[in-house]
């Protein structure tokens, strides 16, 4: 194990998003594909760019809120107008419908932003008079398997899910080491029938909820094992961190601070709220104490990625009326989606990479990590066989002829990360 010369150099959020993502998207042939122009990509040599921001009459948009910060709300919303933000690549490519072109020719002002790993989500810079915030922007270009649109349906889902997960936190239905990046304002254009446009965006408050007075930082899960783009000789951050903290048992440290809290959040989100979290390495953030570097909580971002099991919510006595999108009623599809999100997105896309890193640098056999996670899963979810399939469901290479989305298929593989 190599020693670290720059001790206590805890990783910043910006560096983690832009410089520790190398080699983390090899899990499918399309995973690293992007149609984003280089200057808008989350790369270390792209410190920032400008987001065109327009003032529109409130009559031309739909507005949804989830208890936003007062200062942030005042910036985006007034009695009769809203600030509407557009990704510059859309304007470069003239991707807005003809009826809207005049509106989006000359923005009255621009916001300086830095891109996060997803490309279309950004963090706003130089707004020190407000709490830190970002935005998830409409981006009708392909990244990985999908065009990254933010429609009115996505906006409503993001706001509804933020409210529901926050309620779960407030009512102690989610683990104490779980926190949420809240999407608190959603704005979408009202549809123009001839253009069928309902593009929108979400305002994302970057301070994890519940709030804490301690000084903390967040980094995406992939930054734990991703290679450093600007310095390929650097060790993965999980290795650096374990050495900096002087941890004598890397397996125990990683299980107790990373694997187990994520597994618990996924299970309790489903069992107690009927919500299927999507906790892969991009949506899962690791919060740590800035003074000590020690992990404190698992933080989830991107409420638009969630699915809702209507039948599970009914069993819990919870209404699903607030969800018009992302709602699943077919019990078999729920089983397949639970497997996709746990076995495929969490296990294959995230946990496996971290286990490979631990095996390489600390000689910890993967089977020991698999077994520990299986045991924890069974402890927390003993009745799991009623809810999850015996095999792993994943995306296939086939596309749905109507939606164009990848089709879920039974891989016939036994799960590695659960019994």
DOPABA-488078 format. One record per residue (C-alpha): residue in one letter; z, x, y. Coordinates in steps of 0.5 Angstrom, whole numbers, padded with zeros to 4 digits, always signed. Each point is the difference from the previous one (the first is absolute). Layout:
aZXY;...
// end
This chain:
x+0000+0000+0000;x-0002+0003+0007;x+0005+0001+0005;x-0001-0004+0007;x+0000+0005+0006;x+0000-0005+0005;x+0006-0004-0002;x+0002-0007+0003;x-0007-0001+0002;x+0000-0007-0001;x-0006-0004+0000;x-0002-0004+0006;x-0003-0007-0001;x-0007+0002+0003;x-0001+0006-0004;x+0002-0003-0006;x-0006-0006+0001;x-0005+0005+0002;x+0001+0007-0003;x+0004-0002-0007;x-0006-0004-0003;x-0004+0005-0003;x-0001-0002-0008;x+0003-0006+0000;x-0006-0005-0001;x-0003+0002-0006;x+0003-0006-0004;x-0007-0003+0000;x-0007+0002+0002;x+0000-0004+0006;x+0007+0001+0003;x-0002+0006+0005;x-0006-0004+0002;x-0001-0001+0008;x-0005-0003+0005;x+0005+0002+0006;x-0003+0005+0005;x+0003+0007-0001;x+0003-0001+0007;x+0004-0006-0002;x+0003+0003-0006;x+0007+0002-0002;x-0001+0007+0001;x+0004+0006+0003;x-0005+0001+0005;x-0001-0007+0002;x+0007+0000+0004;x-0002-0007+0004;x-0006-0004+0002;x+0000-0006+0005;x+0000-0008-0003;x-0004-0004+0005;x+0005-0006+0002;x-0002-0007+0003;x+0003-0005+0004;x-0002-0007-0003;x+0002-0007+0002;x+0005-0003-0005;x-0004-0006-0001;x-0005+0005-0004;x+0004+0003-0005;x+0006-0002-0005;x+0006+0003+0001;x+0006+0001-0006;x+0007+0003+0001;x+0006+0002-0004;x+0005+0002+0005;x-0003+0005+0004;x+0003+0005+0004;x+0001-0003+0007;x-0004+0006+0004;x-0005+0001-0005;x-0001-0008+0000;x-0001+0000+0008;x-0005+0006-0001;x-0005-0004-0005;x+0002-0007+0002;x+0000-0004+0007;x+0000-0008+0001;x-0007+0000+0000;x-0003+0007-0002;x+0000+0005-0005;x-0001+0007-0001;x-0005+0000-0006;x-0001+0007-0003;x-0007+0002-0004;x-0001+0007-0004;x-0005+0004+0004;x-0005+0001-0006;x-0001-0008+0000;x-0003+0001+0007;x-0004+0006-0001;x-0003-0004-0006;x-0001-0006+0004;x+0004-0004-0006;x+0002-0006+0004;x-0004-0006+0000;x-0005-0001+0006;x+0004-0006+0003;x+0006+0005+0001;x-0004+0006+0002;x+0001-0001+0008;x+0007+0000-0001;x+0000+0006-0003;x-0004+0005+0004;x+0005+0002+0005;x+0007+0001-0002;x+0005-0001+0006;x+0004+0006-0003;x+0001+0004-0006;x+0006+0002-0005;x+0001+0007-0002;x+0001+0000-0008;x+0001+0004-0006;x-0003-0002-0006;x+0005-0001-0007;x-0003+0001-0007;x-0003-0006-0001;x-0005+0001+0006;x+0000-0007+0003;x+0008+0000+0002;x+0002+0004+0006;x+0006+0002+0004;x+0000-0001+0007;x+0002+0006+0004;x+0003+0001+0007;x+0004-0006+0000;x+0007+0002+0001;x+0002-0006+0004;x-0001-0004-0006;x+0002+0001-0008;x-0005+0004-0004;x-0005-0005-0002;x-0007+0000-0004;x-0006-0004-0001;x-0004-0002-0007;x-0007-0001+0003;x-0006-0004-0002;x-0004+0005-0003;x-0007-0003-0004;x-0002+0007-0003;x+0002+0002-0007;x+0006+0004-0002;x+0001+0001-0007;x-0003-0006-0004;x+0001-0005+0006;x-0003-0001+0007;x+0007+0000+0004;x-0001-0007+0004;x+0006-0003+0003;x-0001-0008+0000;x+0004-0005+0003;x+0002-0002-0007;x+0003+0008-0001;x+0003-0001+0007;x+0004-0006-0002;x+0002+0003-0007;x+0003+0006+0004;x+0004-0004+0004;x+0002-0005-0005;x+0002+0006-0005;x+0004+0004+0005;x+0004-0006+0002;x+0001-0002-0008;x+0002+0008-0001;x+0004+0000+0006;x+0004-0006-0002;x+0001+0003-0007;x+0003+0006+0003;x+0005-0004+0004;x+0002-0004-0006;x+0001+0006-0004;x-0005-0002-0005;x-0003+0007+0001;x+0003+0007-0002;x+0004+0003+0005;x-0004+0006+0000;x-0006-0004+0002;x-0003-0001+0007;x-0006-0003+0003;x-0006+0002+0005;x+0000-0007+0004;x-0007-0003+0002;x+0002-0004+0005;x-0006-0002+0004;x-0006-0002-0002;x-0006-0002+0004;x-0007-0003-0003;x-0006-0002+0004;x-0002-0007-0001;x-0006-0001-0005;x-0007-0001+0003;x-0004-0005-0005;x-0006+0004+0001;x+0003+0007-0001;x+0006-0002-0004;x+0004+0005+0003;x+0008+0000-0001;x+0001+0007+0001;x+0007+0002+0002;x+0006+0005+0000;x+0007+0001-0001;x+0005+0004+0005;x+0005+0004-0005;x+0007+0002+0003;x+0001+0007-0003;x+0008+0000-0001;x+0002-0002-0007;x+0004-0007+0000;x+0006+0000-0001;x+0001+0004+0006;x+0005+0006+0000;x+0003+0004+0005;x-0001+0007-0004;x-0006+0004+0002;x-0005-0001-0005;x-0007+0002-0002;x-0005-0003-0005;x-0006+0003-0004;x-0005-0004-0005;x+0002+0001-0007;x-0007+0004-0002;x+0003+0006+0005;x+0005+0001-0005;x-0006+0003-0005;x-0006+0001+0004;x-0003+0007+0002;x+0000+0002+0007;x-0007+0000+0003;x+0002+0005+0005;x+0003+0005-0004;x-0001-0001-0008;x+0005+0005-0002;x+0005-0004+0002;x+0005-0003-0005;x+0000-0008-0001;x+0005-0003+0005;x+0004-0002-0006;x+0001+0007-0002;x+0001+0002+0007;x+0006-0005+0001;x+0003+0001-0007;x+0001+0008+0002;x+0002-0002+0007;x+0005-0004-0002;x+0003+0004-0006;x-0001-0005-0005;x+0002+0003-0007;x-0003-0006-0004;x-0007-0002+0003;x-0001-0005-0005;x+0006-0004+0001;x-0001+0001+0008;x-0007-0003-0001;x+0002-0006-0004;x+0006-0002+0004;x-0003+0001+0007;x-0008-0002-0002;x-0001-0003-0006;x+0006-0005-0001;x+0000-0003+0007;x-0007-0001-0001;x+0000-0004-0006;x+0006-0004+0002;x-0003-0002+0006;x-0006-0002-0004;x+0004-0004-0005;x+0004-0003+0005;x-0005-0002+0005;x-0003-0004-0006;x+0006-0003-0003;x+0003-0002+0006;x-0005-0002+0005;x-0006-0001-0005;x-0004+0005+0004;x-0004+0006-0003;x+0000+0006+0004;x-0005+0005+0000;x+0004+0007+0000;x-0005+0005-0001;x+0000+0007+0003;x-0003-0002+0007;x+0004-0007+0001;x+0007+0003-0003;x+0003+0005+0006;x+0006+0004-0002;x+0005+0000+0006;x+0005+0006+0001;x+0005+0002+0004;x-0002+0005+0006;x+0006+0004+0000;x+0001+0001-0008;x-0007-0001-0003;x+0003-0005-0005;x-0004-0006-0002;x+0004-0006+0003;x-0005-0006-0002;x-0007-0002-0003;x-0004-0004+0006;x-0006-0005-0002;x-0005+0000+0005;x-0006-0005+0000;x+0002-0007-0001;x-0007-0002+0000;x-0001+0003-0007;x+0005-0005-0003;x-0001-0005-0005;x+0004-0007-0002;x+0002-0003-0006;x+0001-0007+0001;x+0003-0002-0006;x+0005+0005+0000;x+0002-0002+0007;x+0000-0007-0002;x+0005+0002-0006;x+0004+0004+0006;x+0000-0007+0004;x-0004+0004+0005;x-0006-0004+0004;x-0007+0004+0000;x-0002-0005+0006;x-0001+0006+0005;x-0005+0004-0005;x-0007-0003+0001;x-0003+0007-0003;x+0003+0005-0005;x+0003-0006-0004;x-0001+0000-0008;x+0001-0006-0004;x-0003+0002-0007;x+0006+0003-0004;x-0005+0005-0004;x-0003+0002+0006;x+0007+0002+0003;x+0002+0004-0006;x-0007+0004+0001;x+0002+0001+0007;x+0007+0002-0002;x-0003+0005-0004;x-0005+0003+0004;x+0005+0001+0006;x+0005+0003-0004;x-0004+0004-0006;x-0006+0001+0004;x+0002+0001+0007;x+0007+0002+0000;x-0001+0004-0007;x-0007+0003+0000;x-0001+0001+0007;x+0007+0002+0002;x+0005+0002-0005;x-0005+0004-0004;x-0001+0004+0005;x+0007+0002+0002;x+0002+0001-0008;x-0006+0005+0000;x+0003+0004+0005;x+0007+0000-0003;x-0003+0002-0006;x-0004+0006+0003;x+0005+0002+0005;x+0007-0001-0004;x-0003-0001-0007;x+0003-0007-0001;x-0004-0003-0006;x-0003-0006+0003;x+0002-0004-0006;x+0007+0001+0002;x-0002-0004+0007;x-0003-0005-0004;x+0006-0002-0004;x+0005+0000+0006;x-0005-0005+0004;x-0001-0004-0006;x+0008+0000-0001;x+0001-0002+0007;x-0005-0005+0000;x+0003-0003-0006;x+0007+0000+0003;x-0003-0004+0006;x-0004-0004-0003;x+0002-0002-0007;x-0004-0006-0001;x-0007+0003+0002;x-0004-0002-0006;x+0000-0007+0003;x-0003+0003+0006;x-0005+0006-0002;x-0005+0001-0005;x+0000+0005-0005;x-0005+0004+0002;x-0002+0003+0007;x-0005-0004+0005;x-0004+0004+0004;x-0007+0000+0004;x-0006+0000-0003;x-0007+0003+0002;x-0003-0007+0000;x+0000-0005+0006;x+0001-0007+0001;x-0007-0003+0002;x+0003-0005+0005;x+0005+0005+0004;x-0002+0006-0002;x+0007+0003-0002;x+0001+0004-0006;x+0002-0004-0006;x+0007+0001-0003;x-0001+0002-0008;x+0005+0001-0005;x+0000+0007-0002;x+0003+0000-0007;x+0005+0005+0002;x+0007+0000-0001;x+0004+0001+0007;x+0003+0006+0001;x+0005-0002+0005;x+0003-0006-0003;x+0002-0002-0007;
// end
